[in-house]
Amino acid sequence: MFAASASPRRSKWIAPPISSPALWAQWIVPLPLQSPACVAGDTGTVGGSMLGLPGLRLPPAGFLLLLPFLLLLLLLLPATPAPHRASYKPVIVVHGLFDSSYSFRHLLEYINETHPGTVVTVLDLFDGRESLRPLWEQVQGFREAVAPIMAKAPQGVHLICYSQGGLVCRALLSVMDEHNVDSFISLSSPQMGQYGDTDYLKWLFPTSMRSNLYRICYSPWGQEFSICNYWHDPHHDDLYLNASSFLALINGERDHPNATAWRKNFLRVGRLVLIGGPDDGVITPWQSSFFGFYDANETVLEMEEQLVYLRDSFGLKTLLARGAIVRCPMAGISHTAWHSNRTLYETCIEPWLS
């Protein structure tokens, strides 16, 4: 802070650089006591008889006159700016069949931990048995819920949509003209439909098996249940195309007057992240989470072999061509654990929450 001159009994004051307020602050504090060798009457010292301290050295009188100006200089120097904290886009979460917002408490914790300050909204609509309502009815309800969130986020939002909710979200992207979704994260969702005997089906239709469920699902009465809106029987493709009031429409597999507009809207999405795995146990085939599905022989054809891709009927081929589709398969995760698995979150979800 100061350097001693050739004389052991006097000190030379050396000013720190003026650009360093911290050093100025250190420089103007009282100097440490001199050694007992200092004499009371020496120049620049106050004798022990005056302050009761042996040889306390004071700064020169000229410096004391400058002290007010130095303090003013400290006030005028620019303060060090506070570190900038990234602002993350809001996240909207849509649940699946028989779910509620409570199911996503772990996912909410992960996002808050890794991206603090993120506004996360887990939509509490069509919970429990209400999730069996027709999907177009649910799409309308969720649309009314997400529109105000999007309006307040001009930089865009992220969608995390689980299971049946992934189909709801894909429909939202199709029907909303001005959506601003950056990442649409489809979490174990039957994007190309469902064709499998599961506990859900056995509870809902206890006397039916997948081989004859088309008789119910492809009727006007059956289409009043959400699960029938995406029931896709590969052995009755003609009935599916004519009767499906939801999946065949958002896939562009059946002509309708809104097909061009829906495709344009869907392509507004910044990125499509597809997540699923072979140990899911519910989505059948599990490749449906990646737009793969059975042919008439129940051989799984991957996304690039599906007609909806080859015809680019709703924009899949275009998205892939621009590098906007991310596929994240992961083994060892059951259907009800996708939104609570920390490794899955860190690998397949967190990287896309900008």
C-alpha positions in Angstrom: 0.0 0.0 0.0 2.9 2.3 0.6 6.7 1.9 0.2 9.4 2.9 2.7 12.1 5.4 1.6 15.8 5.1 2.4 15.3 6.6 5.9 13.8 4.0 8.3 12.0 6.7 10.1 10.1 8.3 7.3 7.5 6.9 4.8 6.9 8.0 1.2 3.2 8.0 0.0 2.7 6.4 -3.3 -0.8 6.8 -4.9 -2.4 3.7 -6.4 -3.7 3.9 -10.0 -6.7 6.3 -10.2 -8.7 3.6 -12.1 -8.9 1.4 -9.0 -11.5 2.6 -6.5 -10.7 -0.3 -4.3 -7.1 0.7 -3.9 -8.1 4.3 -3.3 -10.3 3.1 -0.5 -7.5 1.2 1.0 -5.0 4.1 0.6 -7.0 6.6 2.6 -7.3 4.5 5.8 -4.9 5.4 8.6 -1.4 4.0 8.3 -0.2 1.2 10.7 1.8 2.2 13.7 5.5 2.8 13.3 8.0 0.8 15.3 8.8 1.9 18.8 12.1 3.4 17.4 10.1 6.4 16.2 10.6 9.5 18.4 7.6 11.6 19.6 8.8 14.8 18.2 9.7 13.6 14.7 8.2 15.3 11.6 4.9 13.7 10.6 4.3 11.8 13.8 2.1 12.4 16.8 3.9 11.8 20.1 2.7 9.2 22.5 2.1 12.0 25.0 -0.7 13.4 22.7 -2.6 10.2 21.8 -1.1 7.7 24.1 0.2 5.8 21.1 3.9 5.6 20.2 4.7 7.3 17.0 1.5 7.2 14.9 2.3 8.7 11.5 -0.2 10.9 9.7 -0.4 11.7 6.0 1.0 15.1 4.8 -1.2 18.1 5.2 -1.6 18.6 1.4 -3.1 15.2 1.1 -5.7 16.0 3.8 -6.8 19.0 1.7 -7.3 16.7 -1.3 -9.3 14.1 0.6 -12.8 15.6 -0.1 -12.0 15.6 -3.8 -10.8 12.0 -3.7 -14.0 10.9 -2.0 -16.1 12.7 -4.6 -14.0 11.0 -7.3 -14.9 7.6 -5.8 -18.6 8.5 -6.0 -18.3 9.5 -9.7 -16.4 6.4 -10.9 -18.6 3.9 -12.6 -19.7 1.0 -10.5 -18.9 -2.6 -11.5 -22.0 -3.8 -13.4 -23.9 -6.7 -11.8 -23.5 -10.0 -13.6 -26.2 -10.6 -16.3 -28.5 -13.5 -15.6 -29.9 -15.3 -18.7 -33.7 -14.9 -19.2 -35.3 -18.2 -20.1 -38.3 -18.7 -22.2 -41.5 -19.7 -20.4 -42.3 -23.4 -20.3 -45.9 -24.8 -20.7 -46.6 -28.4 -19.7 -49.5 -30.4 -20.9 -50.4 -33.7 -19.1 -51.6 -37.0 -20.5 -54.4 -39.4 -20.0 -55.7 -39.7 -16.4 -53.0 -37.3 -15.3 -53.0 -34.0 -13.4 -50.6 -31.2 -12.7 -49.3 -32.9 -9.5 -47.7 -35.6 -11.6 -45.1 -33.1 -12.9 -43.8 -31.9 -9.6 -40.4 -33.5 -10.2 -40.1 -32.0 -13.7 -40.9 -28.6 -12.2 -38.2 -29.1 -9.6 -35.6 -30.0 -12.2 -36.4 -26.9 -14.3 -36.3 -24.6 -11.4 -32.9 -26.1 -10.3 -31.2 -26.0 -13.7 -32.9 -22.9 -15.1 -33.7 -20.7 -12.1 -36.2 -18.0 -12.8 -38.0 -19.8 -15.6 -41.8 -19.3 -15.6 -43.3 -22.8 -15.7 -47.0 -23.4 -16.1 -48.4 -26.9 -15.7 -51.9 -26.5 -17.1 -54.5 -27.9 -14.8 -57.2 -28.8 -17.3 -59.0 -32.0 -18.2 -57.5 -33.9 -15.2 -58.3 -37.5 -14.4 -61.3 -38.9 -16.1 -61.9 -35.6 -17.8 -58.9 -36.4 -20.0 -61.3 -38.9 -21.8 -63.2 -36.0 -23.3 -62.9 -35.7 -27.1 -59.5 -34.3 -28.1 -60.9 -31.4 -30.1 -62.7 -30.2 -27.0 -59.5 -30.4 -25.1 -57.6 -28.6 -27.8 -60.0 -25.7 -27.5 -59.7 -25.6 -23.7 -55.9 -25.7 -23.8 -55.8 -23.1 -26.6 -57.6 -20.6 -24.4 -55.1 -21.3 -21.6 -51.9 -21.0 -23.6 -52.8 -18.0 -25.8 -52.3 -15.4 -22.9 -49.0 -17.0 -21.9 -47.7 -16.8 -25.5 -49.0 -13.2 -25.8 -46.8 -12.2 -22.8 -43.7 -13.9 -24.1 -42.7 -12.3 -27.4 -39.4 -14.2 -27.4 -41.3 -17.5 -27.6 -42.3 -20.4 -25.3 -41.4 -24.1 -24.9 -44.0 -26.8 -24.8 -43.5 -30.1 -22.9 -46.3 -32.4 -23.7 -46.6 -35.9 -22.3 -48.4 -38.9 -23.7 -51.9 -38.0 -25.0 -50.9 -34.4 -24.3 -48.4 -34.6 -27.1 -51.2 -35.0 -29.6 -53.1 -32.1 -28.0 -50.0 -29.9 -28.4 -49.5 -31.0 -32.0 -53.1 -30.0 -32.8 -52.5 -26.7 -31.0 -49.5 -26.0 -33.3 -51.7 -26.7 -36.3 -54.7 -24.6 -35.4 -53.0 -21.5 -33.8 -52.1 -19.1 -36.6 -49.7 -17.0 -34.5 -48.2 -19.4 -32.0 -44.6 -18.7 -31.0 -43.4 -22.2 -29.9 -39.6 -22.5 -29.9 -39.3 -26.1 -28.8 -42.1 -28.6 -28.9 -41.0 -31.5 -26.7 -43.1 -34.6 -27.3 -42.6 -36.8 -24.3 -43.6 -40.5 -25.0 -46.6 -39.5 -27.1 -48.4 -41.8 -29.6 -47.8 -39.3 -32.5 -48.7 -41.9 -35.2 -51.5 -43.5 -33.1 -51.9 -46.4 -30.6 -52.6 -50.0 -31.3 -52.0 -52.1 -28.2 -53.7 -53.8 -25.2 -52.9 -51.7 -22.2 -54.4 -51.4 -18.7 -56.0 -48.2 -19.8 -57.9 -49.9 -22.6 -58.9 -52.9 -20.3 -60.3 -50.5 -17.8 -62.2 -48.5 -20.4 -63.3 -51.3 -22.7 -63.1 -54.5 -20.5 -64.8 -56.7 -23.1 -62.7 -55.6 -26.1 -59.3 -56.5 -27.4 -57.2 -54.5 -29.8 -58.2 -56.8 -32.6 -61.8 -55.8 -32.4 -61.7 -52.4 -30.7 -62.0 -50.7 -34.1 -65.7 -51.7 -34.0 -66.1 -49.2 -31.1 -63.5 -46.6 -31.9 -64.5 -46.2 -35.5 -68.1 -45.4 -34.7 -69.6 -42.0 -33.9 -70.0 -43.1 -30.3 -66.4 -44.2 -30.0 -65.1 -41.0 -31.3 -66.5 -39.3 -28.2 -63.6 -40.9 -26.2 -60.1 -39.3 -26.5 -58.3 -42.6 -26.8 -60.4 -43.6 -29.8 -59.4 -40.3 -31.5 -55.9 -41.7 -32.0 -56.7 -45.4 -32.2 -54.9 -46.6 -35.3 -55.7 -50.1 -36.4 -53.3 -51.1 -39.2 -55.6 -53.9 -40.3 -58.5 -51.5 -41.0 -56.8 -48.5 -42.5 -59.8 -47.6 -44.7 -62.1 -47.4 -41.6 -59.4 -45.4 -39.7 -59.2 -42.8 -42.5 -62.9 -42.4 -42.8 -63.8 -42.5 -39.1 -60.9 -40.8 -37.3 -62.1 -37.3 -36.5 -58.7 -36.2 -35.0 -55.5 -38.1 -35.9 -56.3 -38.6 -39.6 -56.9 -34.8 -39.8 -53.9 -33.5 -38.0 -51.8 -36.0 -39.9 -53.1 -34.6 -43.2 -54.2 -38.2 -44.2 -57.7 -37.1 -45.0 -58.5 -34.0 -47.1 -60.1 -31.1 -45.3 -60.3 -27.3 -46.1 -57.8 -26.3 -43.4 -55.0 -28.7 -44.4 -52.8 -26.0 -46.0 -53.2 -23.5 -43.2 -52.6 -26.1 -40.5 -49.4 -27.3 -42.2 -48.2 -23.7 -42.4 -48.9 -23.1 -38.8 -47.2 -26.3 -37.7 -44.0 -25.3 -39.5 -43.8 -22.2 -37.4 -42.3 -24.4 -34.6 -38.6 -23.9 -34.0 -37.8 -27.4 -33.0 -39.5 -30.7 -32.6 -38.0 -33.0 -29.9 -39.2 -36.6 -29.9 -38.7 -38.7 -26.8 -39.6 -42.4 -26.2 -38.2 -45.8 -25.7 -38.6 -49.6 -26.0 -39.4 -50.2 -22.3 -42.3 -47.7 -22.2 -44.9 -50.5 -21.8 -47.9 -48.4 -22.9 -47.2 -46.6 -26.3 -47.7 -49.4 -28.9 -45.7 -49.6 -31.0 -43.2 -47.5 -29.0 -41.8 -46.2 -32.2 -45.1 -44.2 -32.5 -43.3 -41.7 -30.3 -41.0 -41.1 -33.3 -43.7 -41.2 -36.0 -43.0 -44.8 -36.7 -45.9 -47.3 -37.0 -47.1 -50.7 -38.0 -47.8 -51.7 -41.6 -50.6 -54.2 -42.3 -48.3 -57.1 -41.3 -47.5 -55.3 -38.0 -43.9 -54.6 -39.1 -42.8 -51.2 -37.8 -42.0 -48.7 -40.5 -39.8 -45.8 -39.3 -40.9 -42.1 -39.8 -39.1 -41.8 -43.1 -41.1 -44.7 -44.5 -44.5 -43.3 -43.5 -46.7 -41.8 -46.2 -47.3 -38.7 -44.0 -43.6 -38.1 -44.2 -43.1 -39.0 -47.9 -46.0 -36.7 -48.9 -44.9 -34.1 -46.3 -48.6 -33.9 -45.5 -48.2 -31.7 -42.4 -44.6 -30.7 -42.5 -42.5 -33.6 -41.1 -40.2 -33.8 -44.1 -39.7 -30.1 -44.2 -38.8 -30.0 -40.5 -36.3 -32.8 -40.9 -34.7 -31.1 -44.0 -34.1 -27.9 -42.0 -32.5 -29.9 -39.1 -35.4 -29.1 -36.7 -36.2 -32.6 -35.6 -34.4 -34.1 -32.6 -34.9 -37.8 -31.7 -34.0 -38.9 -28.2 -34.7 -42.6 -27.6 -33.9 -43.9 -24.1 -34.2 -47.5 -22.8 -35.1 -48.5 -19.3 -37.9 -46.0 -18.6 -41.5 -47.0 -18.1 -44.4 -44.9 -19.3 -45.2 -43.3 -16.0 -41.6 -42.4 -15.2 -40.7 -40.2 -18.2 -41.4 -36.9 -16.4 -39.7 -37.8 -13.2 -36.4 -39.4 -14.5 -33.6 -37.0 -13.9 -31.2 -38.5 -16.4 -33.9 -38.3 -19.1 -34.5 -34.7 -18.2 -30.8 -33.8 -18.4 -30.3 -35.7 -21.6 -33.4 -35.0 -23.7 -35.2 -32.0 -22.2 -32.9 -29.5 -20.5 -30.7 -28.8 -23.5 -33.6 -27.4 -25.5 -35.0 -25.1 -22.8 -33.3 -21.9 -24.0 
